[in-house]
Amino acid sequence: TDGALGFDLFNGSLAVTNLSMQDPMAAAPRLNADLQSRNLDLGDLTRTFSFGAIEGKLDGDVNNLELVKWQPTSFDASFVSSPGRYPRKISQRAVENISSLGGAGAAAAIQRSFLRFFEQFNYDKIGLSCRLRNDICQMSGVQSTPEGYIIVKGSGVPAITVMGYNHNVSWGELLSRIQRITAGNAKPVIK
């Protein structure tokens, strides 16, 4: 296609560009596209999918997306807090769900510390990226550390920082983690 397809969702925008399809009626159709989202309202998004509450805005890019037989085979995806001033809060449940994506168990650390007394935490930045090639997702966050990468960078009081430790995760395992999160939560709420 020429141009872009634009959508307004979660009080933000989504643009699909460079959309192309090869052999749509074949046994292995291929679809390629780039996606760009800006200023998605994390409150609306997390309430829709019962993920745990997050207040803030999110920008995302999925470049060089390739689907074969409607399954992703490669892409470069990055999601990070939108620039600007707005409330940035994250609930304990959302922290637990995000930490399970990075392969670490922050929930146990929260339950053993004084942080278990807080329902929500302040954060400065949220970010997670995945570069999918050969069924392996190379993951990173808003900042690298010697032990892994930061997914949620805390700020203020009370603050919490969520780490990811697995840089390379099989695509199937990442989907399993997402399914475990969504299985423990309610179905999406569509209004």
C-alpha positions as CSV (number, residue, x, y, z in Angstrom):
1,T,0.0,0.0,0.0
2,D,1.0,3.6,-0.5
3,G,0.7,6.0,2.5
4,A,-0.3,5.0,6.0
5,L,-3.3,3.5,7.8
6,G,-4.1,5.5,10.9
7,F,-6.1,4.5,14.0
8,D,-7.0,6.3,17.1
9,L,-7.0,4.0,20.1
10,F,-6.4,4.2,23.9
11,N,-6.4,8.0,23.6
12,G,-3.3,7.8,21.3
13,S,-2.6,6.9,17.7
14,L,-1.4,4.0,15.7
15,A,0.0,4.2,12.1
16,V,0.7,1.3,9.8
17,T,3.1,2.0,7.0
18,N,5.0,-0.1,4.4
19,L,2.2,-2.6,4.4
20,S,2.6,-5.3,1.8
21,M,1.4,-8.9,1.2
22,Q,2.8,-11.6,-1.0
23,D,0.9,-14.7,-2.0
24,P,-2.3,-14.1,0.1
25,M,-4.0,-17.3,-1.2
26,A,-0.9,-19.5,-1.0
27,A,-0.1,-22.0,1.8
28,A,2.4,-19.6,3.3
29,P,1.2,-16.0,2.8
30,R,3.6,-13.2,3.8
31,L,2.8,-9.9,5.3
32,N,5.2,-7.0,6.0
33,A,4.6,-3.8,7.8
34,D,5.9,-1.1,10.1
35,L,3.8,0.1,13.1
36,Q,4.2,3.3,15.1
37,S,2.1,4.1,18.2
38,R,2.3,7.3,20.1
39,N,0.9,8.5,23.4
40,L,-1.2,5.4,24.2
41,D,-2.9,5.8,27.6
42,L,-1.5,3.1,29.8
43,G,-4.4,3.4,32.2
44,D,-7.0,2.7,29.5
45,L,-4.8,-0.1,28.0
46,T,-4.1,-1.9,31.4
47,R,-7.8,-1.6,32.5
48,T,-8.9,-3.2,29.2
49,F,-6.7,-6.2,29.6
50,S,-6.8,-6.5,33.5
51,F,-3.0,-6.4,33.6
52,G,-2.6,-4.4,36.8
53,A,-2.9,-0.6,36.9
54,I,-0.3,1.6,35.2
55,E,-0.7,5.4,34.8
56,G,1.3,7.0,32.0
57,K,1.7,7.2,28.3
58,L,3.5,4.8,25.9
59,D,5.1,5.0,22.5
60,G,5.9,1.9,20.5
61,D,7.5,1.0,17.2
62,V,7.4,-2.3,15.5
63,N,9.7,-2.1,12.4
64,N,10.3,-4.7,9.8
65,L,7.4,-6.9,10.9
66,E,7.2,-10.1,8.9
67,L,4.4,-12.6,9.3
68,V,4.5,-15.9,7.5
69,K,1.3,-18.0,7.7
70,W,0.1,-15.2,10.0
71,Q,2.8,-15.9,12.6
72,P,5.6,-13.4,13.3
73,T,9.0,-14.5,12.0
74,S,11.0,-11.3,12.5
75,F,10.5,-7.8,13.8
76,D,12.3,-5.0,15.8
77,A,9.9,-3.9,18.5
78,S,10.4,-1.2,21.1
79,F,7.9,0.2,23.7
80,V,9.0,3.1,25.9
81,S,7.3,5.9,28.0
82,S,6.2,8.8,26.0
83,P,8.1,12.1,26.6
84,G,6.3,14.8,28.6
85,R,4.9,15.4,32.0
86,Y,2.1,13.2,33.2
87,P,1.4,11.0,36.3
88,R,3.6,7.8,36.4
89,K,2.3,5.2,38.7
90,I,2.4,1.4,38.6
91,S,0.5,-1.1,40.8
92,Q,2.1,-4.1,42.6
93,R,0.2,-6.5,40.3
94,A,1.5,-4.8,37.2
95,V,5.0,-5.0,38.6
96,E,4.5,-8.8,39.1
97,N,3.2,-9.2,35.5
98,I,6.0,-7.1,33.9
99,S,8.7,-8.9,35.9
100,S,7.5,-12.3,34.6
101,L,8.0,-11.0,31.0
102,G,11.7,-10.4,31.9
103,G,12.1,-13.8,33.4
104,A,12.6,-12.6,37.0
105,G,10.4,-13.0,40.0
106,A,10.0,-9.5,41.5
107,A,6.8,-10.6,43.2
108,A,8.8,-12.7,45.7
109,A,11.1,-9.8,46.5
110,I,8.2,-7.4,47.0
111,Q,6.5,-9.9,49.4
112,R,9.6,-10.3,51.5
113,S,10.2,-6.5,51.9
114,F,8.5,-3.5,53.3
115,L,7.3,-2.8,49.7
116,R,4.4,-5.2,50.2
117,F,2.7,-2.5,52.2
118,F,2.3,-0.3,49.1
119,E,-0.4,-0.7,46.5
120,Q,1.4,1.4,43.8
121,F,4.8,2.8,43.1
122,N,6.2,5.8,41.2
123,Y,8.3,5.3,38.1
124,D,10.4,7.5,35.8
125,K,10.4,5.3,32.7
126,I,9.0,2.0,31.4
127,G,10.6,0.3,28.4
128,L,10.8,-3.1,26.8
129,S,12.1,-4.2,23.4
130,C,12.4,-7.4,21.4
131,R,14.3,-8.1,18.3
132,L,12.9,-11.3,16.9
133,R,15.1,-13.4,14.6
134,N,15.2,-17.2,14.1
135,D,12.5,-17.7,16.8
136,I,14.7,-16.0,19.4
137,C,13.6,-12.7,21.0
138,Q,16.6,-10.5,22.0
139,M,15.2,-8.4,24.8
140,S,16.3,-5.2,26.5
141,G,14.8,-2.4,28.5
142,V,15.3,1.3,29.2
143,Q,18.8,0.8,30.5
144,S,21.4,-2.0,30.6
145,T,23.0,-3.2,33.8
146,P,25.8,-5.8,34.5
147,E,23.1,-8.2,35.6
148,G,20.5,-7.6,32.9
149,Y,18.3,-4.7,31.9
150,I,15.8,-2.3,33.5
151,I,12.2,-2.6,32.4
152,V,10.7,-0.1,35.0
153,K,13.0,2.6,36.3
154,G,11.7,3.8,39.7
155,S,11.5,7.4,40.8
156,G,10.4,9.2,44.0
157,V,8.9,7.6,47.1
158,P,7.8,4.9,47.0
159,A,9.6,3.8,43.9
160,I,10.4,0.4,42.5
161,T,12.8,-0.7,39.7
162,V,11.9,-3.9,37.8
163,M,14.8,-5.8,36.2
164,G,14.8,-8.3,33.3
165,Y,17.6,-10.9,33.3
166,N,17.1,-13.0,30.2
167,H,18.4,-11.3,27.1
168,N,17.6,-14.1,24.8
169,V,14.2,-15.8,25.1
170,S,12.6,-18.1,22.6
171,W,9.5,-16.7,21.0
172,G,7.4,-19.6,22.2
173,E,8.6,-19.1,25.8
174,L,7.8,-15.3,25.6
175,L,4.3,-16.2,24.3
176,S,3.9,-18.7,27.1
177,R,4.8,-16.0,29.7
178,I,2.2,-13.7,28.2
179,Q,-0.4,-16.5,28.2
180,R,0.3,-17.2,31.9
181,I,-0.2,-13.5,32.7
182,T,-3.4,-13.3,30.8
183,A,-4.7,-16.6,32.1
184,G,-4.4,-15.3,35.7
185,N,-6.3,-12.2,34.7
186,A,-9.8,-11.4,33.5
187,K,-10.8,-11.4,29.9
188,P,-10.4,-8.1,28.0
189,V,-13.0,-5.4,28.7
190,I,-14.3,-4.0,25.4
191,K,-16.4,-0.8,25.6
